[in-house]
Amino acid sequence: MLSFEEYIEQTFFFEAFRARLDDGFSTQEFLTSIRNELLATTQLPLAVDFLLTDMKHTGVLSAAMSRIGHYFTAFQTFVVAESEREGGRFDFRIALEILTREAKYRSENPPVQGLFFYQFETICRNRLGYDRGLEVMIRDDIYNDDWKTWLNILRRQVGLVDLADMIFYRSEFYKQKNETATVIPLFGEREGRIAFATRKRDPMYLFSALSRHLGYPSVPRQKHVAAEENLIPVLQRRIEHLENRLQLIEEELRGGINLNRYIVQ
């Protein structure tokens, strides 16, 4: 775990990163300019220098982040890597927003339960893959051995067993209802009550209730652009292509295509 100041600076770093991308900055331009704005008493300026140097050779941020795992967590690297994956649909700006909220939440000394729900909901809502996502969560030092054992169980059973049931059976609320229970509770009474009340329902109802009652940040999601906003430009381009193709077909039927208009004088 890093110090309070490190998470404050990380929050500023990820937030400024997204804002300046919207302003037209490239990643290299941002990394070059942001260093002087960061506190020199933290390790983040050194991390930024390493990111900038490595990115000039690899072209991606996640590769450099994975090499300084003592500073960036495996979950942070995983989120960035998914946004950089070729052919993926996970937006890099959404990844930066996720990391901004997580860093801010970590700076508030959050309970481990809240951080677990935020990270796991991030994986679910953005479809980042349960197996790989839970694997990187296990590598986070905020989780002790009991948590890591349970996360391995969750990794094997997610999708087969209701998530609300798994939380309920490892909560203080379940232990109160079953005094003979021998499992070590990982969740408090409130989490157990909420999980019990949302059993056999959509897991998103569970996450929504937990966020309201536990106060962990809401997870950013992909914004779907309405089809109507892009419909007219798309139709215009398609009509232009059809007109050009019809013109070529008509010329071919009349005796051949006139290639003179394509020849530069």
Legacy VTK file of the C-alpha trace (Angstrom):
# vtk DataFile Version 3.0
C-alpha trace
ASCII
DATASET POLYDATA
POINTS 265 float
0.000 0.000 0.000
1.233 3.473 -0.897
1.049 6.575 1.249
-1.887 8.975 1.378
-0.010 11.569 -0.718
0.694 9.047 -3.493
-2.999 8.294 -4.001
-3.847 12.013 -3.991
-1.286 12.586 -6.747
-2.486 9.533 -8.672
-6.023 10.922 -8.555
-4.813 14.213 -10.027
-2.658 12.403 -12.603
-5.440 10.201 -14.012
-7.992 13.024 -13.917
-5.669 15.445 -15.740
-4.749 12.704 -18.231
-8.339 12.315 -19.363
-9.016 16.061 -19.446
-6.007 16.779 -21.640
-6.770 13.952 -24.017
-10.114 15.673 -24.569
-8.180 18.897 -25.259
-6.198 17.224 -28.025
-2.971 16.339 -26.187
-1.179 13.152 -27.185
-0.099 10.712 -24.491
3.578 11.586 -24.890
2.836 15.324 -24.747
0.862 14.834 -21.548
3.522 12.695 -19.862
6.174 15.251 -20.782
4.233 18.208 -19.388
2.603 16.673 -16.286
5.835 15.813 -14.489
6.484 19.369 -13.283
2.963 19.600 -11.839
3.402 16.606 -9.534
4.795 16.721 -6.015
8.517 16.000 -6.102
8.276 14.363 -2.668
6.233 11.495 -4.119
7.317 8.632 -6.351
4.870 9.476 -9.137
7.243 11.802 -11.100
9.764 8.950 -11.281
7.014 6.589 -12.426
5.957 9.091 -15.101
9.550 9.317 -16.368
9.657 5.544 -16.683
6.275 5.457 -18.455
7.409 8.070 -20.961
10.730 6.346 -21.697
9.219 2.887 -22.064
6.290 4.097 -24.141
8.645 5.514 -26.759
9.805 1.926 -27.384
6.598 -0.086 -26.912
3.859 2.410 -27.783
1.653 1.326 -24.847
1.375 2.267 -21.175
0.392 -1.092 -19.709
3.761 -2.701 -20.517
5.606 -0.037 -18.529
3.091 -0.168 -15.656
3.606 -3.915 -15.339
7.355 -3.378 -14.930
6.866 -1.111 -11.902
4.409 -3.296 -10.038
5.723 -1.931 -6.748
3.969 1.351 -7.606
1.006 0.579 -9.866
-1.207 -2.292 -8.747
-1.940 -5.262 -10.969
-5.567 -4.098 -11.208
-4.532 -0.656 -12.490
-2.279 -2.247 -15.098
-5.052 -4.672 -16.089
-7.574 -1.871 -16.674
-5.137 0.072 -18.871
-4.118 -3.089 -20.766
-7.754 -3.905 -21.560
-8.281 -0.405 -22.943
-5.184 -0.775 -25.131
-6.056 -4.252 -26.387
-6.324 -4.354 -30.161
-9.857 -5.049 -31.270
-11.311 -4.366 -27.821
-14.257 -2.066 -27.157
-13.156 -0.777 -23.765
-12.484 2.950 -24.069
-9.216 4.365 -22.700
-11.016 7.422 -21.302
-13.357 5.187 -19.299
-10.301 3.327 -17.979
-8.796 6.620 -16.786
-12.064 7.557 -15.074
-12.123 4.163 -13.317
-8.554 4.641 -12.091
-9.295 8.204 -10.965
-12.169 7.100 -8.747
-10.253 4.117 -7.409
-7.208 6.240 -6.472
-9.446 8.808 -4.772
-11.227 6.042 -2.866
-7.906 4.524 -1.767
-6.790 7.921 -0.441
-9.752 7.823 1.974
-8.449 4.646 3.654
-11.403 2.542 2.481
-12.520 -0.780 3.938
-11.333 -3.770 1.975
-14.951 -4.768 1.298
-15.687 -1.490 -0.481
-12.599 -1.778 -2.665
-13.501 -5.366 -3.555
-17.004 -4.368 -4.654
-15.679 -1.449 -6.724
-13.085 -3.573 -8.522
-15.399 -6.516 -9.104
-18.227 -4.281 -10.335
-15.746 -2.652 -12.739
-14.991 -6.087 -14.203
-18.683 -7.000 -14.464
-20.076 -3.780 -15.906
-17.342 -3.351 -18.508
-17.083 -7.074 -19.374
-13.358 -7.292 -18.767
-13.325 -11.026 -18.046
-13.851 -12.672 -14.653
-10.916 -15.063 -14.771
-8.203 -12.555 -15.605
-9.826 -9.813 -13.538
-10.005 -11.868 -10.348
-6.470 -13.098 -10.942
-5.089 -9.561 -10.808
-7.270 -8.711 -7.808
-5.681 -11.591 -5.892
-2.270 -9.994 -6.428
-3.333 -6.783 -4.650
-1.694 -6.472 -1.223
-4.830 -4.962 0.305
-6.292 -8.489 0.439
-4.967 -10.780 3.172
-4.610 -14.555 2.888
-8.237 -15.247 3.865
-9.431 -12.876 1.182
-7.121 -14.362 -1.446
-8.370 -17.864 -0.658
-11.965 -16.730 -1.064
-11.171 -14.834 -4.290
-9.742 -18.046 -5.725
-13.002 -19.805 -4.829
-14.983 -16.971 -6.407
-12.825 -17.227 -9.525
-13.771 -20.891 -9.933
-17.460 -20.557 -9.062
-18.465 -17.192 -10.542
-21.253 -17.747 -13.029
-22.150 -21.082 -11.420
-23.137 -19.860 -7.943
-25.152 -16.742 -7.192
-22.790 -13.938 -6.133
-25.235 -12.728 -3.478
-25.239 -16.205 -1.903
-21.444 -16.303 -1.804
-21.320 -12.919 -0.048
-24.110 -13.852 2.368
-22.437 -17.099 3.446
-19.194 -15.249 4.266
-20.808 -12.415 6.250
-21.365 -11.587 9.912
-25.097 -11.637 9.225
-24.942 -15.311 8.255
-22.877 -16.089 11.327
-25.528 -14.462 13.529
-28.233 -16.600 11.941
-26.104 -19.771 12.156
-24.002 -19.837 15.306
-22.457 -23.153 14.317
-20.902 -21.643 11.172
-17.122 -22.116 11.156
-16.127 -20.018 8.128
-14.255 -16.767 8.718
-16.571 -13.854 7.812
-15.121 -11.441 5.290
-18.137 -9.145 5.070
-19.969 -7.267 7.776
-23.581 -7.479 8.869
-24.776 -4.788 6.444
-23.200 -6.449 3.434
-24.746 -9.766 4.484
-28.219 -8.237 4.848
-28.010 -6.570 1.442
-26.781 -9.779 -0.197
-29.566 -11.780 1.482
-32.174 -9.270 0.260
-30.963 -9.441 -3.363
-30.534 -13.194 -3.774
-31.698 -14.697 -7.091
-31.785 -11.251 -8.699
-29.678 -9.451 -11.264
-26.216 -8.819 -9.717
-26.455 -5.173 -10.818
-29.202 -4.662 -8.220
-26.785 -6.003 -5.623
-24.017 -3.622 -6.697
-26.395 -0.666 -6.775
-27.621 -1.354 -3.234
-24.102 -1.913 -1.916
-22.896 1.350 -3.451
-25.763 3.255 -1.837
-25.238 1.810 1.622
-21.457 1.385 1.751
-20.542 4.595 -0.058
-17.983 3.244 -2.497
-17.832 5.195 -5.812
-20.078 4.334 -8.706
-18.353 2.546 -11.560
-18.039 4.444 -14.867
-19.584 2.686 -17.820
-19.318 2.895 -21.576
-21.509 5.632 -23.017
-23.535 4.381 -25.950
-23.932 7.009 -28.635
-27.476 7.168 -29.961
-27.700 5.719 -33.438
-29.683 8.744 -34.644
-26.717 11.058 -34.016
-24.590 9.282 -36.623
-27.355 8.092 -38.914
-27.446 11.032 -41.369
-23.645 11.220 -42.003
-23.518 7.439 -42.468
-26.402 7.490 -44.929
-24.802 10.351 -46.854
-21.556 8.423 -47.266
-23.397 5.297 -48.358
-25.451 7.229 -50.932
-22.282 8.776 -52.357
-20.699 5.311 -52.673
-23.819 3.944 -54.379
-23.929 6.866 -56.826
-20.296 6.319 -57.780
-20.825 2.595 -58.267
-23.970 3.144 -60.375
-22.132 5.671 -62.536
-19.345 3.176 -63.209
-21.855 0.422 -64.041
-23.729 2.711 -66.477
-20.509 3.707 -68.220
-19.480 0.073 -68.558
-22.855 -0.796 -70.127
-22.504 2.075 -72.600
-19.220 0.762 -73.913
-16.544 1.193 -71.320
-15.407 3.268 -68.383
-13.789 6.593 -69.178
-10.487 6.524 -67.301
-9.347 9.947 -68.456
-10.899 11.688 -65.453
-8.715 9.635 -63.130
-5.487 10.586 -64.954
-3.587 13.508 -63.465
-2.628 15.999 -66.189
LINES 1 266
265 0 1 2 3 4 5 6 7 8 9 10 11 12 13 14 15 16 17 18 19 20 21 22 23 24 25 26 27 28 29 30 31 32 33 34 35 36 37 38 39 40 41 42 43 44 45 46 47 48 49 50 51 52 53 54 55 56 57 58 59 60 61 62 63 64 65 66 67 68 69 70 71 72 73 74 75 76 77 78 79 80 81 82 83 84 85 86 87 88 89 90 91 92 93 94 95 96 97 98 99 100 101 102 103 104 105 106 107 108 109 110 111 112 113 114 115 116 117 118 119 120 121 122 123 124 125 126 127 128 129 130 131 132 133 134 135 136 137 138 139 140 141 142 143 144 145 146 147 148 149 150 151 152 153 154 155 156 157 158 159 160 161 162 163 164 165 166 167 168 169 170 171 172 173 174 175 176 177 178 179 180 181 182 183 184 185 186 187 188 189 190 191 192 193 194 195 196 197 198 199 200 201 202 203 204 205 206 207 208 209 210 211 212 213 214 215 216 217 218 219 220 221 222 223 224 225 226 227 228 229 230 231 232 233 234 235 236 237 238 239 240 241 242 243 244 245 246 247 248 249 250 251 252 253 254 255 256 257 258 259 260 261 262 263 264
